[in-house]
Amino acid sequence: MSSRRGSTEVHEFDGMFLGSPAYYKVTSVIGHVFSVDFPARYQDWNATNPLDLFDAPVVKTESTPKAHICRHLSQEARGCGHLVLWLDCDREGENICFEVIECTGFQSRDGKKVYRARFSSVTEKDILKAMNNLVEPNKNEALAVDARQEIDLKVGVAFTRFQTSYFNGKYGNLDSRVISYGPCQTPTLGFCVQRHLQITTFKPEKFWALHPYIIHKGHEVKLEWERHRLFDLDVTQMFRNFVKEDGKLKVIGISEKQETKGRPTGLNTVNLLKVASSALGFGPQLAMQLAERLYTQGFISYPRTESTAYPSSFDYKGTLGALARNPVWGDYVQQLLSDGYHKPRSGTDAGDHPPITPMCSATEDVLGHDAWKLYQYICQHFLGTLAPDCKYTRIKIEFESGGELFHCVGQHVVVKGFTSIMPWLAVTQINIPQFTEGEKIDISRIEVDEGSTRPPDYLSESELISLMEKNGIGTDASIPVHINNICERNYVQVQAGRRLVPTPLGISLIRGYQCIDPDLCLPDIRSFIEHQIALVAKGQADHSLVVEHVIDQFKRKFSYFVKQIENMDALFEAEFSPLSESGRMLSKCGKCLRYMKHINSQPSRLYCGTCEEIYYTPQKGTIKLYKELTCPLDNFELLIFSMPGPEGKSFPFCPYCYNNPPFEGIDNLFGASKTVGAVKLGKGAGMPCFLCPHPTCQHSMISQGVCACPECDGTLVLDPVSAPRWRLYCNMCNCLVSLPEGAHRISTTRDHCPECDSTIIEVDFNKKTTPLKDGATLHVGCILCDELLHSLVEMKHGKSFARNVRHRGRGRGRGRRGRGSKKQQDPKMSFRDF
């Protein structure tokens, strides 16, 4: 063989091909030859509407123009009669096959044959087998990759450009230059934020556990309770007293069992990345860089593989022989060779490459510290797959005292097996004294241990990789890229233990997607794409139709997202504006009991920094805390809203109920625009207390409603903070009714007028101005039927206010409901009325 340098090396030799003499040229590529992008006219962010990108054409450009791979392949193919493709045996490899065909021009040459070699390892046996069984390249699998590339490009760039353009420069402390979106990247961030929300909303609970201690044959033994733990101290103490009264523990069972801890299967990329993060302290991106360097230097096999099963032709003895003289584990290798290595466990053969294995011996001085740690693990894992299983004896002793069951467990390692070379997986030796069934032992002391349930920890990189693999997000090659992207974009920060803690930006993004369209950040969206692409790969769907269908779905989602972007903006404004601009602490959140900030800029809203929740409030007025009272439904502190002007209404409202009306049939929302058909809850439109039909809450329409409005289908409600100019206002129109001025107190009662069913009110007049005889101040009556009260009320707006005008019912659920006599429609279509 002769070799010469080009863009990549070219090796030439004479040989036989399909039974005839042939002259071979062997060269290589460096990953994908082409990548997809938009034409130049779509590259200007300012000149292109992101929505237009969904219908824009895509072009293929060289991935690494400086390497000149396309020119290299074209030149080397001149004069060749056959092309044999030896790319990775997966979809990406199949796509690169057709990129090579395009560069060499073989697709347009008459009589020039193109062949595909199918192989899963690079042993001599597998290579010869592949050469003797050449097939045609699979166009469908290549088209599936083209489809994914085009979808990811259009969706990712459109959302990224829109988000970045909308938010950049709007907030001074928004520390991310590009606010990117990706069908893989964003669900990856979603996992991190989901765990963050589980932590912040977690409510710890105290528990207690009972632990008797015994001294037996010179050993003190702590026993475990079969109930494990209880969440009631009194009940735990009761069981403790039972055991204490008994005073002895009786041995009621002794079981001995031989256990086996199986050796690992072959090492694939995902497992290597998980171990690198959890045990070696390397992020996925660095781990892959180190692995690729070890591969190109010839120390390990190809590091991008999904397989955990070794091919049948794998040369175990040869690989062991290469490690036999290593100063660190050479003795262990010699022992495996002399005693006979064990056949590895059967794993999964993905058909791409064999598991990652060492190829030759190396030392730390040669590799450097970080690369050595990774190489050392790869060697230990490989040796562990050929070592015996770990075997140990597990002894469980069961006790009974006072009707309660306890136990202790001992472990004795019989065969260390693979744990000799992988000591971090070793079984812990637990020594316990010998017991005899039926014997009774005095209890030396009884302890009740107190603890609290704890929230889960933030996701580690290792856990995140597992979630991504489980949900089909990314490939062994792209998983490190997606995790690195969310770190570089400042969506998450890697903290102690390589835990991924989402930043305010990352949390705001995911919460924004959840508010607008949860699909955008759920792993299901990637599953949907992958399912469509799999149909293309199998030849069951047309490539262009699948791309058109998926792009159309995302185009609709994008249009809706653009229209609803203010929902995400509200989260950004609350999080990133300085405190002087983003509001002041006002009231407590009913979920976390922390103070929420009131942001007065339009649209007015409350923001809970702990729960990352936005609660819109009534607009264009002032908001204050209402006597530190709380809503009986959700524990949120009530607020009082006052409209501007001398005739402006004031009413209490619960932030949570206002945004999430708890009762069906609330179809007249305060602050909603008057539109035909159902009114949709939006910013500044919701359910205040004067629309609430809660039967017992002292602030609801049921308690504060007095009578039906004379001008509309609403209810006249007592204004709770209008003293000393007491008044009623309609909960639907602008009707105001003045009550006796100067009264110390006016309040509603639980009694109703027998004539008109209006609420009886109680008035405490001022001593100096009381209209009552003999200086009395307290008077109870109906404002419609009581002569005195009726003479003292005055309607400020609308028609004349007379006793005989429309005073049937008070909007309290009996008679006319105060909002129209027709049957209320159930907007949620529940079975309430069936």
C-alpha positions, 0 to 999 in steps of 0.5 A: 500500500502507498499513502499520500496526503490530500484533504484527507489521506489517500491509500492505494493498492492492487487487489481483487474486486468481485473476482477481477483485478482492481486498483483501489483508492481508499480515502475518508470524510470528516463527518457530514460533507454538507449542511443545510442552510437558507439562501443568502436572501434569507440571512438578513434578520431585519429584512426577513419575517421569521414566518417566511422561513417556513416556506423558504427553500433550503440549500446545501453548503459545505460543512467545513469549506476550508477542508475542501472535502467535496473537491478532494472527493471529486478529484480522487473519483476521476477515472474510477469505475466503482464506488464502495461506501464504508460509512457508519451503518446508521441513518446519518452514515447513509446520508453521508453516503449520498453526499459522497455520491454527489461529490464524486458525480457517480449518480450521473455516470453510465455503467458506474456502479455504487456499492454499500458495505454493511458492517458493525465492527472493523475486524478482518472477518467482518470487513471481508464479510461486508466486502463479499456481500455488498448492497445498494445504499438506502435512499430512504434512510438518507432522505429521512436525515434530509427531512430532519435537517430541514425541519430542525433548521426551519423550526429552530431558526424561525423561533430563535430569530423571533424570540431574540429580536423580540427580547434583545435590548428590552431588558438590561440584565437579560444575559443571553445574546441569542435566545434560541429554540430547538426541537431537541434543545428546548425539551432538554431544558424543559426536563431541568425546569420541571425538576426545578419546579418540583423542588420549589413546590415541594412541601416537606413532611415530618416522619418518625422511625423506630429503631431498637438496639441489641447487644449480641455476642459483643456486637451492637446491632441496630434493627430496621423497622418493617413499617420503615417510617410513619408520619404520626409521632403519637402512633410511633410512640404507641408502637415504641411503648408496645416494644418497650413493655415487651423488653425482648426481641424474639428471632422469628426467621433466619434466611440465607440467600446467594446473590449475584451482581452481574458484570456490565455489558459493553460500553456505548456512548450514552453510558460513557457520557453518564459515567464521565459526568457522574464519576469523573467530573467531565461534562458530555462535551468535554468527554466526547472531545477527549474520547475522539482524541483518544480514538484518533490517536489509536488508543480506543475504538470508535467512541460513537456507538449505540451498541452494548453487544460485542460482535461474534468476531470480536478478538478478546484475546488480542485486546487483552494481550494489548493491555497485558503489560500495562503497569496499572492493571497488567497483573489483572489481565494476566490473571484473566488470560491464565484463568480464562476470561468469561464470555460477556453478557449479551447486550443490544446490537444497534448495528452501527459499531461495536462497544467502546474498547481499548485498542492499545496500552497507555499511561498517564504520562502519555495521555495527560490527566483528563484523557487518562481518567477517561481511558482508564475507565474504558479499560476497566469497563472492558475488563469488567465485561470479561470478568466473573460476576460478583457473588455474595451471601445475604443473610436476613434475621427477622425479629418480633417484639410487642407485635412489631417486626424488625430485621437486620441484614448481613452481607458476605462477599464470596467472589469479588469478580468484576468488582476487583477491577471496578471497585466503586461497584463493590458490594459492601461487606456487612458483618452481623453476629450469629443468631438462633431461631427462637432465641430471645434477646434483651433490648438495650435501648429504643430510639425514635429517629425523626426526619423530614421528606426531602425534595429531589435534587436538581438533575445531574447531567447523567440523569438528564442524559438518561431522560433524553435517551428514554424520550428519544431526544438527540442521538449519541452524537448530538446529546452532548451538543444539546446539553452544551447549548443550554449551558452556553445560552445561560439557560442552566448552570452546572453546579456542584456534583454536575447538577444542572440548575436552571437560570431565571432566563431558562425558567422564564422561557419554559414557563412562557412556552407552558403558558402559550403552547406546552407542546413547544417544550415537551418531549412529545414534539420530538417523538412526533417528528421522529415518528414521521421521519421513521416512516420516511426511513422505512419507505412508508411515507414520501419525504417531501410530504412529511416535511410539508406536513410537519412544517405546516404544523409548526408554522401554525404553532409559530403564528399562535406563539407570535400572537401570544408572546405577551404572555411570555413577555410578562414573565420576562418583565417580572424577572429581568426588570430592576426592582424599581421598575418591576414593582414592589412587594405586595401580598402573599402567594397562597401556594408558597406563602412568599410575597409577590411583586406587584408590577404596575406597568400595563398590563398590571399583574402580580408575580410570584418569584418562588412559583414563577407564576403571573397573576393578572389584576384589574387594569387602570386603577390602584391596588392595595392589600385588603386587611390581610384577609385571605380567600377561603378557596386558595389561601391567597391574600385578598386585594382591594382594587379602586377605579379612578375618579370620585364615582369609581368602584372599589372591590376586593378580589383574590389574585388566583380566583381572578385568573382561574375562576373556580366556578363554572358558568362565570361567563361575565368576566370583569374587564373583558371586552364586549365581544359576540359569543363567549368571553375568553379570560385574558389580561385584566379580565377575570372573576373578582369577589363581586362575581363569586357565588361562594355560599359562605365567604364573607366577601362573595356576591352571595354575602355582599349582594343586596338586590338586583340592579334596576338597570341590568341583569347584575347585582347591587353589591356593598362597596366594602371601603366606601365609608363614610360615603357608603354605597352599593354598585352594580357588578355588571354596569355603572349603576351606583346607589348612595346609602345613608352618609355618615354612618359608622358602619353598614354591613349585610346580614344573613336575613332576607326581606320576606317581600322582595328577597333582598338582603337585610342590611344593618346600619349603625348611624352616627350619634349626632346625625342619626334619623332614629328616635330617642338618639338610637343608632342601630337600624336593620331593614331592606333598602327597598321595602324599609320606609326609612332606609329607602328614603335615605338612598339615592341612585347616582346613575341611570333610571329612577330608583323606585321600590316597585322596580325589578326587585325580584331576587338579589343575584344570590342563587334564588329567584332571578340570578341577577345575571339573566333568568335563562339557564346558565350554559356550562362552558366546560361541557361537564355532566353537572346538569345531567 
